[in-house]
Every structure is written in structure tokens, then in C-alpha cells.
Amino acid sequence: MFIGVNLWLMNPAAWGAETGRTLYENYCLACHYRDGSSGHGGADLRQTLKHGSDMKSVMRVITYGVPGTQMPSFSDLSEDQRRALAKHVIFLNQRAQKKQK
């Protein structure tokens, strides 16, 4: 059992949405609510994303931030962590877009 857990921890590709959600809760809730809605000055992630909703665009925003806004850079997170966080942001956005239809 411990070997399996250790292998899972060593393979970020095996991390699921839970990791992205956890990162979101740890880093994003100061400005965005759990469902992606705007809170405390953050953009509403449920609406059309101003800088793009594909992985490359969301990764760029998470990595570099958005100058002139309250969106900071999260370049201190690993690429795998930023990717997991981006997947969660995209999930929140797509879920909200489906509900609007």
C-alpha cells in the first residue's frame, strides 16, 4: 500500500481534479469563490474568460498574472501545480457555461 501511495505522489500526472481543487482553494479563494464567481475583486471565472479558456491561455494567466489587475503571478508554483490549477479553472468555466445553455 505504501509503495502505491509513494508512486502516486511521485507522478503528478496521476493527480486528479482533487489536486486542482485543493490548489484553487489554497490560492484563489481570496479573490474568487468556490464556484468561480467573482469575489473580493477577482474575475468571474464562470463567464467567458477574457484571456482565453484553452489550457495554454489559462496557464499563461496563472503563470504571469494580468498586469493592471489584481491577478498575480503564480510562477512560484511548479508547472504541474499550475496545470492542475488551470484544469480546475477550465472545469469551473465549462460547468458554468453548460448551465447557462
N, C-alpha and C positions, 0 to 999 in steps of 0.2 A: 504494500500500500504506500509506504513512504517513497519508494522508488518512483511510482507512478506520479505522485504529487510533485516530487522534485523534477521529473521530466516535464511535467506540465508547466511548472514555474520557469523552467529554462527555455521554454518555447513560447514566446509572446504571440505567435501566430495562432496558438491554441486558445488564447484568452478569448472569452466570448464577450457578448454585449454587456455583461455584468461589469467588466473592467472599464469599458467606456462610460457606463452609467456612474460608476464609482468615481472616476476621474471628473466627470461632469459635476457630480455633487460636491467634490472636494474643491474644484477650481472655478466653477461657473455660477454657482448659486448666489454669489454676492451680487451678480448683475442680471441673471436670468432665473426664472422659476423652473421647477422640475419639469413642467410640461413644455418648456421652451419659450413661454410667453415672456414679455418684457417686464423686467423688474429692476428697480434701482438704476435706471439709465441704460440697461443693455438692450440690444435689438431684439425684436420679436422673432424668434427662430421658427415660428410656425408659419410665418408669411414667406413670400418669395424672398430668397436670400439675395441681398443687394450685390454681393461679390461672387455669386455663383453657388450652385448647390451640388456640383460634382466633387469628387474626392480631392482632386488637385486644388480646386478653388478653396474649399473649406480648410484643407491643410495649410494653404498659404495664409489664410486669415488667422488660423490658430498659431502658426509659427511666427509670423511677423507682426500680428496685430493690425489695426487700422489707424493710421496717423490721423489726428484731428478728431478722434472719437475716444470713448472710454475703453475700447477694446485693446487690451495689452497684448504683447507678445508672450507666447508660452514656449519660446525656443529652449528654455531650460528643461523641458520635458523631453524624454527620448522620442525618437521618431516613431517607435512602436506605440508609445503612450499617446502621442499626437494623432496617430492614425486611428487608434481605438476611440479617442475623444471625437474625432471627425466622423467616424461611423455612427456614433451616438447622436451627434448633431443632425446628421443626414436622416437618421431614423426618426428623430423628433419632427423634422421638417416634413418628411414624406407622410408620416402618420397624420399630421395635421392637414396636409394638402388633400389626403384621401377623405377625411372627414368633411371637408368643405365642399366636396363634389356631390 
